[in-house]
Amino acid sequence: MSTTTQPNKDQQFFRFAIGISVVVFIAVIVLNRKVLPVPSELPSWTYFLPKLNAIINGTCSLLLLLSLYFIKQKNISAHKTINITAFILSSIFLVSYVLFHWLAPQTYFPEDNPNIGIYHSILVSHIVLAAVVLPLVLLSFYRGLQMQVELHKKIVRFSYPIWLYVTITGVVVYLMISPYYPH
């Protein structure tokens, strides 16, 4: 029985991270286009999901800041635990986000609102960077868990600020659009 070399494992994980990211991206597009059938009556909890998502995003923002603090303190154990927690919460967010956008009708920011340009700027940057950050976060986690510290640092230099931006702007987008959700 042959053993897999580390470069081969790294390459396999890279392919996995890209594959998962593409699948998630396509799922979000398909569900936002309402291609799949939706129930005739929405579950009562459907409209709580955006608030839940904002809470998760806000929590992840705080966890990411704590993660930075702990790594600066060289507390690798706390850094690792906090990042795993943020990753799990972000995974729950993703499921909740996809579920909401599959079930609920599209909510639009009012065209006559004077903040529409700001809203669209934040929303577009949030969406684009959310798509970009997933493979970066997956690769960051992989490198960190493999204790490939130098490679982890190189990826985190990009993934961390993008992930933090996405979590913060997720809350901002929610706060801006939430008055227009049907209840």
C-alpha positions as a Markdown table, in Angstrom:
| # | Residue | x | y | z |
|---|---|---|---|---|
| 1 | Met | 0.0 | 0.0 | 0.0 |
| 2 | Ser | 1.5 | 3.3 | -1.0 |
| 3 | Thr | 1.4 | 6.4 | 1.2 |
| 4 | Thr | 0.4 | 9.7 | -0.3 |
| 5 | Thr | 3.0 | 12.4 | -0.2 |
| 6 | Gln | 2.3 | 15.8 | 1.4 |
| 7 | Pro | 2.5 | 17.7 | -1.9 |
| 8 | Asn | -0.1 | 15.2 | -3.4 |
| 9 | Lys | -2.4 | 15.7 | -0.3 |
| 10 | Asp | -2.0 | 19.5 | -0.7 |
| 11 | Gln | -2.9 | 19.3 | -4.3 |
| 12 | Gln | -5.9 | 17.1 | -3.5 |
| 13 | Phe | -7.1 | 19.5 | -0.9 |
| 14 | Phe | -6.7 | 22.5 | -3.2 |
| 15 | Arg | -8.9 | 20.7 | -5.8 |
| 16 | Phe | -11.4 | 19.9 | -3.1 |
| 17 | Ala | -11.5 | 23.6 | -1.9 |
| 18 | Ile | -12.0 | 24.9 | -5.4 |
| 19 | Gly | -14.6 | 22.2 | -6.1 |
| 20 | Ile | -16.6 | 23.0 | -2.9 |
| 21 | Ser | -16.4 | 26.8 | -3.7 |
| 22 | Val | -17.7 | 26.3 | -7.2 |
| 23 | Val | -20.6 | 24.1 | -6.0 |
| 24 | Val | -21.5 | 26.6 | -3.3 |
| 25 | Phe | -21.3 | 29.5 | -5.9 |
| 26 | Ile | -23.5 | 27.7 | -8.4 |
| 27 | Ala | -26.0 | 26.7 | -5.6 |
| 28 | Val | -26.4 | 30.3 | -4.5 |
| 29 | Ile | -27.0 | 31.4 | -8.1 |
| 30 | Val | -29.5 | 28.7 | -8.8 |
| 31 | Leu | -31.4 | 29.2 | -5.6 |
| 32 | Asn | -31.4 | 33.0 | -6.0 |
| 33 | Arg | -32.9 | 32.5 | -9.5 |
| 34 | Lys | -35.8 | 30.5 | -8.0 |
| 35 | Val | -35.1 | 27.6 | -10.4 |
| 36 | Leu | -36.1 | 25.0 | -7.8 |
| 37 | Pro | -39.7 | 24.7 | -6.6 |
| 38 | Val | -40.5 | 26.4 | -3.4 |
| 39 | Pro | -43.2 | 25.4 | -0.9 |
| 40 | Ser | -46.6 | 27.1 | -1.5 |
| 41 | Glu | -46.6 | 28.2 | 2.1 |
| 42 | Leu | -43.4 | 29.4 | 3.7 |
| 43 | Pro | -42.4 | 28.0 | 7.1 |
| 44 | Ser | -43.0 | 30.6 | 9.8 |
| 45 | Trp | -39.3 | 30.7 | 10.7 |
| 46 | Thr | -38.2 | 31.7 | 7.2 |
| 47 | Tyr | -38.1 | 35.5 | 7.9 |
| 48 | Phe | -36.0 | 35.0 | 11.1 |
| 49 | Leu | -33.2 | 33.6 | 9.0 |
| 50 | Pro | -31.8 | 37.0 | 7.8 |
| 51 | Lys | -31.6 | 38.2 | 11.5 |
| 52 | Leu | -29.9 | 34.9 | 12.4 |
| 53 | Asn | -27.5 | 35.4 | 9.6 |
| 54 | Ala | -26.7 | 38.9 | 10.8 |
| 55 | Ile | -26.1 | 37.6 | 14.3 |
| 56 | Ile | -23.8 | 34.9 | 13.0 |
| 57 | Asn | -21.9 | 37.4 | 10.9 |
| 58 | Gly | -21.5 | 39.8 | 13.8 |
| 59 | Thr | -20.3 | 37.0 | 16.0 |
| 60 | Cys | -17.9 | 35.8 | 13.4 |
| 61 | Ser | -16.5 | 39.4 | 13.1 |
| 62 | Leu | -15.8 | 39.4 | 16.8 |
| 63 | Leu | -14.3 | 35.9 | 16.7 |
| 64 | Leu | -12.0 | 36.9 | 13.9 |
| 65 | Leu | -10.8 | 39.9 | 15.9 |
| 66 | Leu | -10.3 | 37.7 | 18.9 |
| 67 | Ser | -8.4 | 35.2 | 16.7 |
| 68 | Leu | -6.0 | 38.0 | 15.6 |
| 69 | Tyr | -5.5 | 39.0 | 19.2 |
| 70 | Phe | -4.7 | 35.5 | 20.3 |
| 71 | Ile | -2.3 | 34.8 | 17.5 |
| 72 | Lys | -0.5 | 38.1 | 18.3 |
| 73 | Gln | -0.2 | 36.8 | 21.9 |
| 74 | Lys | 1.2 | 33.5 | 20.5 |
| 75 | Asn | -1.8 | 31.6 | 22.0 |
| 76 | Ile | -2.1 | 29.1 | 19.2 |
| 77 | Ser | -4.6 | 26.9 | 21.1 |
| 78 | Ala | -7.1 | 29.8 | 21.6 |
| 79 | His | -6.4 | 31.0 | 18.0 |
| 80 | Lys | -7.2 | 27.6 | 16.6 |
| 81 | Thr | -10.3 | 27.1 | 18.8 |
| 82 | Ile | -11.7 | 30.5 | 17.9 |
| 83 | Asn | -11.1 | 30.0 | 14.1 |
| 84 | Ile | -12.8 | 26.6 | 14.2 |
| 85 | Thr | -15.8 | 28.1 | 15.9 |
| 86 | Ala | -15.9 | 30.9 | 13.4 |
| 87 | Phe | -15.6 | 28.4 | 10.6 |
| 88 | Ile | -18.5 | 26.3 | 12.0 |
| 89 | Leu | -20.7 | 29.4 | 12.5 |
| 90 | Ser | -19.9 | 30.5 | 8.9 |
| 91 | Ser | -20.9 | 27.1 | 7.7 |
| 92 | Ile | -24.2 | 27.4 | 9.6 |
| 93 | Phe | -24.6 | 30.8 | 8.1 |
| 94 | Leu | -24.1 | 29.4 | 4.6 |
| 95 | Val | -26.8 | 26.8 | 5.1 |
| 96 | Ser | -29.2 | 29.4 | 6.5 |
| 97 | Tyr | -28.4 | 31.9 | 3.7 |
| 98 | Val | -29.0 | 29.3 | 1.0 |
| 99 | Leu | -32.2 | 28.2 | 2.7 |
| 100 | Phe | -33.6 | 31.7 | 3.0 |
| 101 | His | -32.8 | 32.6 | -0.6 |
| 102 | Trp | -34.4 | 29.4 | -1.8 |
| 103 | Leu | -37.6 | 29.9 | 0.2 |
| 104 | Ala | -38.2 | 33.6 | 0.5 |
| 105 | Pro | -39.2 | 36.0 | -2.3 |
| 106 | Gln | -36.5 | 38.5 | -3.3 |
| 107 | Thr | -36.5 | 41.7 | -1.3 |
| 108 | Tyr | -35.4 | 44.8 | -3.1 |
| 109 | Phe | -33.9 | 48.0 | -1.7 |
| 110 | Pro | -36.3 | 50.8 | -2.7 |
| 111 | Glu | -35.1 | 52.7 | -5.8 |
| 112 | Asp | -36.2 | 56.0 | -4.3 |
| 113 | Asn | -34.1 | 55.6 | -1.2 |
| 114 | Pro | -31.2 | 58.1 | -1.3 |
| 115 | Asn | -28.8 | 55.4 | 0.1 |
| 116 | Ile | -29.4 | 53.0 | -2.8 |
| 117 | Gly | -25.9 | 53.7 | -4.3 |
| 118 | Ile | -24.2 | 53.0 | -1.0 |
| 119 | Tyr | -26.3 | 49.9 | -0.5 |
| 120 | His | -25.5 | 48.5 | -3.9 |
| 121 | Ser | -21.8 | 49.3 | -3.5 |
| 122 | Ile | -21.6 | 47.4 | -0.2 |
| 123 | Leu | -23.8 | 44.6 | -1.4 |
| 124 | Val | -21.8 | 44.0 | -4.6 |
| 125 | Ser | -18.5 | 44.1 | -2.8 |
| 126 | His | -19.9 | 41.8 | -0.2 |
| 127 | Ile | -21.1 | 39.2 | -2.7 |
| 128 | Val | -18.0 | 39.2 | -4.8 |
| 129 | Leu | -15.7 | 38.9 | -1.9 |
| 130 | Ala | -17.9 | 36.3 | -0.2 |
| 131 | Ala | -17.4 | 34.2 | -3.4 |
| 132 | Val | -13.6 | 34.8 | -3.3 |
| 133 | Val | -13.1 | 34.2 | 0.4 |
| 134 | Leu | -14.5 | 30.6 | 0.6 |
| 135 | Pro | -11.6 | 28.8 | -1.1 |
| 136 | Leu | -9.1 | 31.1 | 0.7 |
| 137 | Val | -10.6 | 30.3 | 4.1 |
| 138 | Leu | -10.6 | 26.6 | 3.3 |
| 139 | Leu | -7.0 | 26.7 | 2.2 |
| 140 | Ser | -6.1 | 28.8 | 5.3 |
| 141 | Phe | -7.7 | 26.2 | 7.6 |
| 142 | Tyr | -6.0 | 23.4 | 5.8 |
| 143 | Arg | -2.5 | 24.9 | 6.1 |
| 144 | Gly | -3.1 | 25.9 | 9.7 |
| 145 | Leu | -4.4 | 22.5 | 10.7 |
| 146 | Gln | -1.4 | 20.9 | 8.9 |
| 147 | Met | 0.9 | 23.2 | 10.9 |
| 148 | Gln | 2.3 | 24.6 | 7.6 |
| 149 | Val | 2.7 | 27.9 | 9.4 |
| 150 | Glu | 4.5 | 29.9 | 6.6 |
| 151 | Leu | 2.0 | 28.8 | 4.0 |
| 152 | His | -0.8 | 29.5 | 6.4 |
| 153 | Lys | 0.5 | 33.0 | 7.0 |
| 154 | Lys | 0.8 | 33.7 | 3.3 |
| 155 | Ile | -2.8 | 32.8 | 2.6 |
| 156 | Val | -4.2 | 34.4 | 5.8 |
| 157 | Arg | -2.6 | 37.7 | 4.7 |
| 158 | Phe | -5.4 | 37.8 | 2.0 |
| 159 | Ser | -8.2 | 35.6 | 3.6 |
| 160 | Tyr | -8.4 | 37.3 | 7.0 |
| 161 | Pro | -9.2 | 40.8 | 5.9 |
| 162 | Ile | -11.5 | 39.6 | 3.2 |
| 163 | Trp | -13.4 | 37.3 | 5.6 |
| 164 | Leu | -13.6 | 40.1 | 8.2 |
| 165 | Tyr | -14.9 | 42.5 | 5.6 |
| 166 | Val | -17.5 | 40.0 | 4.4 |
| 167 | Thr | -18.7 | 39.3 | 8.0 |
| 168 | Ile | -19.0 | 43.0 | 8.8 |
| 169 | Thr | -20.6 | 44.0 | 5.5 |
| 170 | Gly | -23.1 | 41.1 | 6.0 |
| 171 | Val | -24.4 | 42.9 | 9.1 |
| 172 | Val | -24.4 | 46.2 | 7.3 |
| 173 | Val | -26.4 | 44.8 | 4.4 |
| 174 | Tyr | -28.9 | 43.2 | 6.8 |
| 175 | Leu | -29.3 | 46.5 | 8.7 |
| 176 | Met | -29.9 | 48.4 | 5.5 |
| 177 | Ile | -32.4 | 45.9 | 3.9 |
| 178 | Ser | -34.2 | 44.6 | 7.0 |
| 179 | Pro | -36.9 | 47.3 | 7.1 |
| 180 | Tyr | -38.0 | 46.1 | 3.7 |
| 181 | Tyr | -38.4 | 42.4 | 4.4 |
| 182 | Pro | -42.0 | 41.2 | 4.5 |
| 183 | His | -43.1 | 40.1 | 8.0 |
